[in-house]
Amino acid sequence: MAALLLGAVLLVAQSQLVPSRPAELGQQELLRKAGTLQDDIREGAAPNGSAQQLPQTIIIGVRKGGTRALLEMLSLHPDVAAAENEVHFFDWEEHYSHGLGWYLSQMPFSWPHQLTVEKTPAYFTSPKVPERVHSMNPSIQLLLILRDPSERVLSDYTQVFYNHMQKRKPYPSIEEFLVRDGRLNVDYKALNRSLYHVHMQNWLRFFPLRHIHIVDGDRLIRDPFPEIQKVERFLKLSPQINASNFYFNKTKGFYCLRDSGRDRCLHESKGRAHPQVDPKLLNKLHEYFHEPNKKFFELVGRTFDWH
């Protein structure tokens, strides 16, 4: 009966929330309806008192920056309820056109005291997303995890390469993507995703820097506990995650998680070895990101140990 009631509520709520063109909804109207939607669902969705809530925190990126590791580590906290899959609500037009009712339906059931979190790495580099997130909730807390831009490019290529290999499809070498006419191919999408200052400027048009916590993805790999402690403080969560929740798996070569006596590691697709790249080409890559990195450091008021 509860499931039937939830379905009816979502159906009615969606018909109220979804305009023919979502961008035309006024911000206050959007927020008012979102609040009403959550109230309706909280009243009768689940007999145990849990309900689906719009996220109070979003991990916005960056792709191949360590977003899955960050979400899994954050999920160790009992006051966090995390969406299992990447929702792609704000960056995919098909999903966004369904409205907030559909977005809410993708969230996990949670208790009133819990923080709902979703992660979609493509949000950070999608131009339309900051304004859309702001329209939903201008006070939302954002998490952004970044790695050395050059390393992120290599990880980006590696993921696509293995995806093709699994489908038995050929895929060009990384040099064919990075080099064009003897020069660095600045049109390669993976390079553009690593121009952090460009994308950060877009987010800062809608959110103050204090609403965005930047996680050092390289440090999270080497020593995760201190980085997670910073995330707990930013989200105003009680300090529940401990150093004992992490252990280094020598076979895999990275940290795994230990939760209530149960050990779990990230999927085997994580932590893959990068392709061998000619040192001269790698130096060109480091040189290309030198100035963009400086601009990013100035923008956020801190530095990172990148090449």
LOBA-911598 format. One record per residue (C-alpha): residue in three letters; x, y, z. Coordinates in steps of 0.001 Angstrom, whole numbers, plus 500000, padded with zeros to 6 digits. Layout:
BEGIN
NODE,ALA,X,Y,Z
...
This chain:
BEGIN
NODE,MET,500000,500000,500000
NODE,ALA,502855,502351,500892
NODE,ALA,504496,501694,497535
NODE,LEU,501240,502481,495707
NODE,LEU,500868,505690,497704
NODE,LEU,504438,506743,496914
NODE,GLY,503877,506105,493215
NODE,ALA,500725,508205,493244
NODE,VAL,502416,511043,495107
NODE,LEU,505361,511127,492706
NODE,LEU,503057,511023,489692
NODE,VAL,500998,513943,490963
NODE,ALA,504081,515857,492109
NODE,GLN,505811,515387,488777
NODE,SER,502846,516719,486843
NODE,GLN,502910,519803,489076
NODE,LEU,506643,520322,488917
NODE,VAL,507591,519705,485310
NODE,PRO,507089,522709,483022
NODE,SER,507396,522435,479275
NODE,ARG,510613,524399,479650
NODE,PRO,512128,523903,483158
NODE,ALA,514379,526978,482979
NODE,GLU,511339,529241,482922
NODE,LEU,510259,528271,486455
NODE,GLY,511030,531078,488899
NODE,GLN,513531,530164,491568
NODE,GLN,511161,530733,494496
NODE,GLU,508369,528767,492827
NODE,LEU,510750,525882,492131
NODE,LEU,511933,525827,495722
NODE,ARG,508394,526121,497119
NODE,LYS,507190,523173,495075
NODE,ALA,510251,521129,495971
NODE,GLY,509512,521728,499643
NODE,THR,505873,520724,499212
NODE,LEU,506939,517603,497345
NODE,GLN,509241,516519,500142
NODE,ASP,506568,517204,502780
NODE,ASP,504027,515098,500891
NODE,ILE,506392,512159,500523
NODE,ARG,507578,512357,504125
NODE,GLU,503995,512065,505334
NODE,GLY,503285,508639,503843
NODE,ALA,506051,507163,501717
NODE,ALA,507516,504699,504194
NODE,PRO,505933,503311,507373
NODE,ASN,509287,503360,509203
NODE,GLY,509502,507154,508963
NODE,SER,512205,507388,506314
NODE,ALA,511714,509426,503143
NODE,GLN,513449,510501,499953
NODE,GLN,514935,513983,500166
NODE,LEU,516527,516282,497623
NODE,PRO,520306,516255,498195
NODE,GLN,521776,518755,500630
NODE,THR,525240,517979,499232
NODE,ILE,526411,517190,495697
NODE,ILE,529801,515865,494631
NODE,ILE,530121,517825,491392
NODE,GLY,533335,516339,490053
NODE,VAL,535771,516116,488582
NODE,ARG,535657,513106,486266
NODE,LYS,538522,510717,487159
NODE,GLY,539300,512849,490177
NODE,GLY,538305,510238,492763
NODE,THR,534571,510929,493111
NODE,ARG,533625,507276,493688
NODE,ALA,536287,506870,496375
NODE,LEU,535105,510067,498062
NODE,LEU,531471,508934,498047
NODE,GLU,532312,505472,499387
NODE,MET,534427,506956,502181
NODE,LEU,531785,509517,503060
NODE,SER,529189,506723,503166
NODE,LEU,531021,505298,506184
NODE,HIS,529366,508065,508198
NODE,PRO,526044,506971,509724
NODE,ASP,524499,510390,509077
NODE,VAL,525066,510184,505311
NODE,ALA,522657,508633,502801
NODE,ALA,524242,508396,499355
NODE,ALA,522633,507836,495969
NODE,GLU,524171,504693,494480
NODE,ASN,524303,505787,490835
NODE,GLU,525341,508914,488987
NODE,VAL,522037,510711,488423
NODE,HIS,523012,513147,485626
NODE,PHE,519969,515280,486386
NODE,PHE,521405,518744,485815
NODE,ASP,523574,517957,482779
NODE,TRP,521334,515630,480721
NODE,GLU,518434,517439,479090
NODE,GLU,516277,514327,479000
NODE,HIS,516581,513898,482762
NODE,TYR,516271,517592,483577
NODE,SER,513050,517867,481591
NODE,HIS,511458,515346,483974
NODE,GLY,511659,517913,486781
NODE,LEU,512472,517740,490473
NODE,GLY,509940,514990,491088
NODE,TRP,512002,512628,488968
NODE,TYR,515236,513824,490609
NODE,LEU,513785,513177,494051
NODE,SER,512758,509669,493020
NODE,GLN,516440,508851,492337
NODE,MET,517462,509629,495917
NODE,PRO,517865,507014,498666
NODE,PHE,515425,506768,501540
NODE,SER,516882,508488,504577
NODE,TRP,516052,509635,508094
NODE,PRO,515388,513317,508856
NODE,HIS,518776,513715,510578
NODE,GLN,520717,512278,507621
NODE,LEU,522425,514180,504837
NODE,THR,521497,513048,501330
NODE,VAL,524419,513085,498888
NODE,GLU,524601,512431,495157
NODE,LYS,527586,512531,492846
NODE,THR,527789,513152,489129
NODE,PRO,531362,514021,488037
NODE,ALA,530251,515651,484774
NODE,TYR,528511,518479,486659
NODE,PHE,531756,520384,487223
NODE,THR,532538,520808,483513
NODE,SER,528957,521288,482240
NODE,PRO,528231,525007,481601
NODE,LYS,524490,524889,482404
NODE,VAL,524762,523009,485665
NODE,PRO,525789,525711,488198
NODE,GLU,522753,527884,487476
NODE,ARG,520418,524886,487570
NODE,VAL,521784,523672,490912
NODE,HIS,521508,527204,492297
NODE,SER,517875,527394,491181
NODE,MET,517129,524243,493154
NODE,ASN,518994,525271,496295
NODE,PRO,521278,528344,496521
NODE,SER,522525,527178,499943
NODE,ILE,523577,523683,498882
NODE,GLN,527003,522400,499936
NODE,LEU,529236,521291,497092
NODE,LEU,532174,518878,497131
NODE,LEU,534791,519017,494385
NODE,ILE,537641,516511,494274
NODE,LEU,540598,517313,492023
NODE,ARG,543825,515577,491034
NODE,ASP,546958,516687,489245
NODE,PRO,545529,517770,485848
NODE,SER,548073,515766,483863
NODE,GLU,547369,512597,485854
NODE,ARG,543649,513189,485444
NODE,VAL,544075,513323,481635
NODE,LEU,545873,509967,481688
NODE,SER,543164,508439,483887
NODE,ASP,540509,509809,481559
NODE,TYR,542147,508149,478570
NODE,THR,542709,504893,480495
NODE,GLN,539035,504544,481385
NODE,VAL,537867,504995,477789
NODE,PHE,540642,502700,476525
NODE,TYR,539571,499832,478808
NODE,ASN,535906,500383,477960
NODE,HIS,536792,499804,474315
NODE,MET,538956,496792,475113
NODE,GLN,536113,495125,477021
NODE,LYS,533908,495518,473950
NODE,ARG,536757,494201,471749
NODE,LYS,536885,497520,469922
NODE,PRO,540178,499100,468815
NODE,TYR,541176,502410,470347
NODE,PRO,543968,504819,469329
NODE,SER,547047,505344,471479
NODE,ILE,547082,508308,473822
NODE,GLU,549747,509971,471666
NODE,GLU,547252,510117,468792
NODE,PHE,544906,512128,470993
NODE,LEU,547519,514335,472645
NODE,VAL,549480,515284,469526
NODE,ARG,548248,516910,466336
NODE,ASP,550586,518279,463643
NODE,GLY,553521,517944,466019
NODE,ARG,551863,520037,468730
NODE,LEU,549789,519351,471801
NODE,ASN,546185,518875,470708
NODE,VAL,544380,521471,472826
NODE,ASP,541032,520347,471380
NODE,TYR,541288,516979,473114
NODE,LYS,538310,516914,475525
NODE,ALA,540305,515300,478306
NODE,LEU,542628,518325,478332
NODE,ASN,539712,520731,478559
NODE,ARG,538284,518877,481541
NODE,SER,541563,519521,483378
NODE,LEU,541409,523311,482888
NODE,TYR,540024,523674,486373
NODE,HIS,540086,527466,486546
NODE,VAL,537750,527773,483543
NODE,HIS,535092,525548,485084
NODE,MET,535562,526943,488588
NODE,GLN,534888,530471,487345
NODE,ASN,531512,529286,486100
NODE,TRP,530601,527851,489499
NODE,LEU,531762,530956,491351
NODE,ARG,529297,533027,489332
NODE,PHE,526523,531338,491318
NODE,PHE,528086,530088,494556
NODE,PRO,530492,531715,497011
NODE,LEU,533730,529812,497555
NODE,ARG,532671,528975,501125
NODE,HIS,529952,526709,499667
NODE,ILE,532514,524626,497752
NODE,HIS,534939,522337,499543
NODE,ILE,537845,521162,497405
NODE,VAL,539172,517720,498256
NODE,ASP,542779,516984,497316
NODE,GLY,542333,513799,495292
NODE,ASP,546052,512983,495272
NODE,ARG,546216,513170,499069
NODE,LEU,542995,511172,499385
NODE,ILE,544733,508333,497533
NODE,ARG,547917,508517,499635
NODE,ASP,546368,509179,503064
NODE,PRO,542561,509285,503034
NODE,PHE,541732,509863,506698
NODE,PRO,542882,513520,507043
NODE,GLU,541027,514491,503853
NODE,ILE,537806,512840,505040
NODE,GLN,538111,514631,508376
NODE,LYS,538092,517943,506482
NODE,VAL,534976,516873,504601
NODE,GLU,533232,515978,507869
NODE,ARG,534007,519440,509255
NODE,PHE,532828,521194,506088
NODE,LEU,529516,519313,506155
NODE,LYS,529205,519899,509916
NODE,LEU,529013,516172,510571
NODE,SER,530025,514726,513904
NODE,PRO,533476,513040,513712
NODE,GLN,532419,509432,513203
NODE,ILE,534899,508186,510579
NODE,ASN,538149,506900,512089
NODE,ALA,541617,505959,510869
NODE,SER,540685,502328,511597
NODE,ASN,538127,502534,508753
NODE,PHE,541007,502506,506245
NODE,TYR,543637,499920,505466
NODE,PHE,546174,499707,502668
NODE,ASN,545650,496776,500318
NODE,LYS,549089,495836,498983
NODE,THR,547648,493687,496221
NODE,LYS,545473,496452,494813
NODE,GLY,547936,499224,495640
NODE,PHE,545448,501586,497287
NODE,TYR,543407,502025,500451
NODE,CYS,540288,499964,501075
NODE,LEU,537524,500453,503632
NODE,ARG,536646,498592,506810
NODE,ASP,533130,499143,508105
NODE,SER,531715,497243,511105
NODE,GLY,534183,494417,510534
NODE,ARG,533387,494198,506831
NODE,ASP,536155,494950,504330
NODE,ARG,535425,496402,500900
NODE,CYS,537508,497866,498107
NODE,LEU,536661,499956,495094
NODE,HIS,535779,498225,491847
NODE,GLU,538640,496636,489893
NODE,SER,538220,499384,487273
NODE,LYS,539680,501829,489820
NODE,GLY,543415,502265,490173
NODE,ARG,544346,500915,486755
NODE,ALA,547868,501514,485512
NODE,HIS,548210,504450,483142
NODE,PRO,549703,504030,479670
NODE,GLN,553406,504640,479180
NODE,VAL,553884,508130,477764
NODE,ASP,557042,509523,476193
NODE,PRO,558747,511738,478840
NODE,LYS,559020,514642,476373
NODE,LEU,555287,514511,475718
NODE,LEU,554612,514296,479426
NODE,ASN,556726,517409,479967
NODE,LYS,554690,519216,477302
NODE,LEU,551575,518261,479200
NODE,HIS,552990,519607,482463
NODE,GLU,554036,522841,480766
NODE,TYR,550597,523255,479209
NODE,PHE,548907,523134,482618
NODE,HIS,551435,525349,484422
NODE,GLU,549675,528684,483831
NODE,PRO,546106,527329,484136
NODE,ASN,547082,525790,487478
NODE,LYS,548426,529117,488732
NODE,LYS,545144,530788,487768
NODE,PHE,543211,528127,489633
NODE,PHE,545361,528525,492761
NODE,GLU,544730,532283,492728
NODE,LEU,541013,531699,492219
NODE,VAL,540585,529411,495227
NODE,GLY,543264,530887,497467
NODE,ARG,545279,527722,497980
NODE,THR,547892,525639,496199
NODE,PHE,548181,521946,495350
NODE,ASP,551225,519747,494845
NODE,TRP,550815,519345,491092
NODE,HIS,553514,519273,488406
